[in-house]
Amino acid sequence: MCRAPNSNTEEVRRVVISGAGPAGLLLQALLHHRNKSSSNGVIYETILIESRADLGALNKDELQSNHRSWMIGLANHGLEAIRTVPDLFENYVSGIGVPVEHFQIFIGSKGFGGSAPQTGDTKPENYIVDRNFVTAALSRYANETLKSSEYYTAMYETEMLYVDHENHRVLVRNKRTREEEYISYDLLVGADGIRSTVREALVKKHYDFELSVG
């Protein structure tokens, strides 16, 4: 796994991220970028857990032929977050989306649409991208720029089985070897979709809180 910090003054916070989709991968990139400019003595160690294969290791044809996908929108706030990490947009994400100037949404036979909104002299950017393509781009960034980092671990083809709140750890299983292990965490992030093991655990543990925030 990841090694101890290089300085006794650094506080390492281990962040376990369940789900290597756009949200999980972008969070990981943002945390590692924060490590480089951190002035508060906190270093984030990320452990990424994903049940599927690493899309960043596949080429375009493999992505299109072997993995179900769908189109998603990247609006200003998403693009702004991506651009926060140097070279991430320019070298990995740019060129994989289609700019949107006009849109149309249908609910049954009724359509709603218009032009992308404009504020002042600057027109916000809006892109439609294949989810697998943007996931692969973010994964390639991690594979190429973080692979030598002592604070980065990616566990693909690994299932999240159980969240142990009391001891701040999760139980995971490698889908190929069937080996199981516990991984401790300081922060736990569920970015693993509608059937999220993390979300289910939060609902069970903090049911009233979940209801209050919808």
Disulfide bonds with the S-S distance in Angstrom:
none
